[in-house]
């Protein structure tokens, strides 16, 4: 019997984790009865009752596993790490808030059985804020044009991944993983299935402008060179123009001293313009350096505080193997 692993990252999802567990169990009973399964919840240091509820679920259902992170390790590391801990023949990554429809899983499994190593969902519409959806669309199109690597529009990571691809992720050993880009760059032949993204079933999203910006910059600095190339080219052009303007201004000032003695406005405007350009590109270069620094430091993806229902591999609250 083949086993399907389900990874459900969660953060402050006390209203969703038990309904998600029940929905997944019912889905396997009704639609995939011939498959074994494991459900892994990985909690990113929730501050509500999420962990208490997960303990209760794990006590009732030994096919449900849980990993409790020692702190919040971000929106990318925690799901990625959870995928690496699965033992099934394939792994499905999905959100705890029901924005990734449970009914998509049987469709993924069907295409996986047809030979696809990767089966992913592509949002064709969303019930989220219309402006936000439009901004996401603009971002996807922009990064797709700028990237040296193929990028997948409206792909959130929701999908099924064969154990061979999970092994690729393990071997990659990337301390700052961006799954969407990795799938596009290193993934096997894949099947894309469109779906309509519903609203959250309950609770409040933890996504904010900073997290969205963090995701955008990680993708931009990991898969494009255009920022650095633009800084180099634009900086060179501005430098050349500034030298020419400065030389012309010096000649004009020497020839027409009376007119240019008090004419500091052009110089001040030019200095402010060049200063703003320098600050912008220093910040952009800093984003690249930050990404490089995160990868060079080789810190662990997450630090576990506790894991449940992993058998002999279970760990205690101090993170040491029992």
N, C-alpha and C positions, 0 to 999 in steps of 0.2 A: 504494500500500500504506500503510495506516495504521500508525502507530508507537505502541507502548505503552512509557511510561517507568516504570521501577521504582526507587523511592528506598528505600535500606536504611540507616538511621542505625545506627552501631555505636560501641561503647565497650568495649574489652577483650573482643572476641568472636573471639579467635584460633581457637577450636574450631568456630565456626559460619559464618564468612564463606565459606569454600570450599564446604562442603556446601550453603549457601544458594545460591551461584552455580550449582552443578551442578543443584540442584533447579529453579531458575528456568529455566535453559537447557532442561532436559528437559521442563518444563511447556510452554514455547513450542513446542518441536518436536512434542510429542504433541497438545496441546490447542489451540494457537493458531498453527498453521503459516502461516496466511495474513497474519499480522501481523509487521511489523518491531518491533524492541525495542532499548532501551538500559537498562542496569542501572547505577545510580549509587549507589555506597557513599560515605557521608560520615562520616568518622571524627572523633570528638570528642576527639582527643588521647589515644588509647589508650596504655597503659603496658606492653602485652604485645607479642606478635608480629603483631598485627592488620595493621599497616601493611606489614610485610614480606610477608605473605601476599597482601594486596591488590595490591602491586606486581607480584607474580608472576602473579596473575590477569589484571591489565591488560596485561601483556606477552604473555599467551597469547590473550586475547580482546579485540579492539579495540572490541567493543560494550559492554564494561564500562568505566565511568568511575569515578574516585575523586577525592574532595576531602579533603585533610588540613587540619583546623583548627589554627591556631597554638596554641590552648589549648582547654580544655573550656569551651564557651559555654552549657552547660545543656541540659536535656532537651527544651526547646521550640524554642529558636532554631535549633539545628543541623538537625533534620528539616525545619523550615519553610524554612530557607535552601536546603536540598537540593532541595526541591520547586520553588523559584524558578529553579533552574538547569537544569531539564529542557527538552527540546525536542520531546517527543512530542505526539501528538494528545490523549492523556490520561496522567495520572500516578497510579501506585499507590504509596501509602506503607505500608510494612510493617516490622516489627521483624526484626532479624537472628537472633533466638534461636528462631525457628520457633513462637513462640506465636501468631503470625499465620499461619494455614495457607496454604501456597502454592496448594493446590487451590481456594481461594476466588477467585483472580484470574480464571480463565475465567468464573466466575459473574458477577463484577463487569463484565467486558467485555461479556458477553451483555446485561446490563441497560443498560449504556451504549449499546450499539447499538440498544436499544429506545427510546432517547430521553432517558434520565436523565443529567443532567450530573454528578450526584454519586451514587455508590453506596457505602454504608458497611456495615461489619460490626458487629453488635450481639452482645455476649457474652450467651448465654443460660445458660451455665454455665462453670465454670473449674476446672481441676485445681490451682489455687494453694491456699494456705492458706485453709481454710473461714472462719476468723475474719476474715481480711483481705478475702475476697470479701464477707462480710456487712457489714463496715465500709464498703466501697466502695458497696454497695447503699444503705446508710443515707445516705451522703454525697450520692449522686446524687439520691435522693428529696428530701433537705433542700434542696440547691441548686436543684432544679427548682421547689420551692414558693416559695423566697425570691427567685428571679431575676425580673427584669423581661423577660428574653429567654427564649424556649423553650430548654430544655436537653435533651440527648439522653442517656438513661441507658445505662450500660455501653458507651459509645463511646470508644475509645482513640485514634482518629485513623486506624486501619486502614481503608483504603477507596480508591476510585478517584475521581479528580477530573478533569473535562474541562478542556481547555486554556483555556476561557473563564473558569473559576473560578480557575485558576492566574493568569490575568491580573488578576483581582480581587485576589488576594493580593499581586501585584506592585504594583498601584496603591495598595493599602492603606497600605503603608510604615509598618508597625507595628513599633517596636523591641522590643516585649514581646508577641509574638504568642501567643495561646492558641487553637490550631487548632480544638479541639472547640467552643469558644464561637463562633468565627468561622463555622464551618459552620452552626451553628444559627441565627445571627443574619443572615448575609449570603448563605448558600448558595442555589443554585437548587433546584428541585424534586428531591427525592432518593428513592432506594430503599434501604430498610434490609433487610439479609439477616442472620438470626441464625446464630450458629455456636458451637461448643463450643471453648473455649480450652484447648489442651493445655499440658503442662508445658514448660519450657525443654528443648531438645534436649541442650544441653551448657553448661558454664560456670556462673557464678554471677551472679545479678542485681545490678546496681549501684543498684537502687532501695532506699532506706532511709526511715526515718521522716521525716527532714528533707526529702527530695525529694517525698514524698507530701504533706507539709504545705505545701511550696512550691506544688505544683500546686493544692491545695485553696484556698489563700489567693489565688492569682492568679485563679482562677475566681470566688471569692467577691467580691474587690474590683473585678473587671472587670465583673461582670454583676449585682451586687446593690447596692441602696442601703440595705438593711435594717439593716446594721451602724451606719451613721451616724445613721439615723433612730432606731434603738433607743437609741443613746448620747444623742441629744438629748432624747428623751421621758423615758427613765429618769433621766437627769441632772436634768431639770426637776422630775420628781416627787420625787426624793430631796432636791433643794434645798428644795422647798416643805415637805416633811415635816420636814426638819431645822430649818427656821426655826420651824415650829409647835412642835416638841418643845423647841427651845431657849427659846422664849418661855414655854411652860408650865413648864419646869424653873426658869426665872428667877423666875417668879411664886411657884411653890411654895417655892423656896429663901428668898425674902424673907418669905413668910408663916410658914414653919416652919423657921427657921434651925437650930434644934437638931437636927432630924431629917436635914436635908440638908447640914449642914456637912461631913460626911465621906462623903457619898454620891456618889463620883466614878465608880462602876462604870457607870451608864447612859451617862454622857458618854464614857467611854473606849471602851465597846462601840460606841457610835454613831460615834465618830471612826474606829475601826478598820474598821468596815463601809464607811463612806463613802470612806475611803482606798483600800480594796481595790477598790471599784467604780470609782473614778477611775483607778487604775492599769490595770485591765482595759480600760477604754474608751480610755485614752490609747494603750495598745498596739494596740487595734483601729484607731483613727484612724491610728496610725503605719503600719499595713499599707496603708491607702489612700494615704497620702502616699508610701510607698515605691514603689507602683505608678505613681503620677503622676510621681514623680521619674524613674523608669526611662524613661517615655515622653517626658518633656520633654527629657531629655538627648540623645535621638536618636542613640544610639551604634549602630554597625553590628551586624547580627545576629550575624555571625561575622567573624573575620579569617582568611583562607586562608594556609596555609603552602605548600601545593603542590596542584596538580591534575593528573590523568593522563588521557590519551586524549580531551582536549577539542579536538584538532586545532590550528588556528591560535590558539585561545583559551587554549592551555595556559599555565600559569603556573609559574614556578620556585619554588625554596624561599624566596626573599626576598619572594614575593607579588607581584612585578612581572611584567607581561605580557612574554612572550618574542617 
